[in-house]
Amino acid sequence: MLKVLIADDSKMMRVMHVRSLRQVGYEVEATEANNGEEALAAFEPGKFDLVIVDWNMPGMDGVEFVRAAREKEQGTGKRTPILMITSQSTEEQMLKAKEAGVDNLLTKPVTPEALGAALEMLLARA
Amino acid sequence: MSHAIVQELTTSGRLVEFIGQAAREALELLCGAEVTVLGEAELPWAHPPVGIALVTVVDTSGGGFQAVVWLGGELEALASVAEVLLGERPDGEDEMLQDAVRELTNILAGQIQRHLASVGLQMGLGLPVYVSGAKSLNVGASLASGAAVRVQVGLPDQPTLDVGFAAKES
């Protein structure tokens, strides 16, 4: 069972991410968050196998959430794989996301196969 | 300088090409159906589609323009596309439909952002906003450097949608 925290202000995207993960063979237990604040409240080091986060969200955005989540992990010896799935696609933005602690970034729209391949790499490294 | 690039792209027809490509790339992958560009559409300021979502765009390269990307259509057309993505048909203009149209517009804005980056325009994207049944849109009287395309999605009821980008000097 893959425990995944999905933070996206679009319900449609949260539904699509879960559906895509199931399509590529994962059994999923999803915790959904509508923005960075909700995601940070749900996030605990070691609680999830994966975090999927959007960038543009009202309130705390995805990059701010990732920075805060990585701070929460400091000193615990745990590091949850974080996959950002966003419409933002410039190199500068990708660099900023990586610097915040994002492990991989995919640009929307994402096929189930691309999501599965990215996840496989992330989980292999974890 | 950046706004001059937008004007040049508009007059040369390349902006229409970029928008059409972006629409095909995003909607074909998401809907699993062929997307046909039917031709140019009107800028929506005087006669907006029944349902329309807009993403504000900020020039981050220092040149100075403001812009919006939009997606709009009749409710039945928007509902048909949303149904494919959500797995259930929205009930009229409910939150599900509005969420789907906002997110689609966000994705389209990202695709257009990528195309414009290839000609030196660096843009940041704002949060999408859904507008319902507006008689006109007051998003800046001089957002005149722009273009829109009408696309048809190869779903059973052949929904047509308008996608566009328009900018003004800031």
Chai-1 contact restraints between the chains, C-beta under 6 A:
chainA,res_idxA,chainB,res_idxB,connection_type,confidence,min_distance_angstrom,max_distance_angstrom,comment,restraint_id
A,S10,B,D99,contact,1.0,0.0,6.0,A-B,restraint_1
A,S10,B,E103,contact,1.0,0.0,6.0,A-B,restraint_2
A,K11,B,D99,contact,1.0,0.0,6.0,A-B,restraint_3
A,M12,B,L85,contact,1.0,0.0,6.0,A-B,restraint_4
A,M12,B,L86,contact,1.0,0.0,6.0,A-B,restraint_5
A,M12,B,D99,contact,1.0,0.0,6.0,A-B,restraint_6
A,M12,B,A100,contact,1.0,0.0,6.0,A-B,restraint_7
A,M12,B,E103,contact,1.0,0.0,6.0,A-B,restraint_8
A,M13,B,E103,contact,1.0,0.0,6.0,A-B,restraint_9
A,N56,B,L127,contact,1.0,0.0,6.0,A-B,restraint_10
A,S87,B,N106,contact,1.0,0.0,6.0,A-B,restraint_11
A,S87,B,I107,contact,1.0,0.0,6.0,A-B,restraint_12
A,S87,B,G110,contact,1.0,0.0,6.0,A-B,restraint_13
A,S89,B,G110,contact,1.0,0.0,6.0,A-B,restraint_14
A,S89,B,R114,contact,1.0,0.0,6.0,A-B,restraint_15
A,T90,B,A117,contact,1.0,0.0,6.0,A-B,restraint_16
A,K108,B,I107,contact,1.0,0.0,6.0,A-B,restraint_17
A,P109,B,A26,contact,1.0,0.0,6.0,A-B,restraint_18
A,P109,B,L29,contact,1.0,0.0,6.0,A-B,restraint_19
A,P109,B,L30,contact,1.0,0.0,6.0,A-B,restraint_20
A,P109,B,I107,contact,1.0,0.0,6.0,A-B,restraint_21
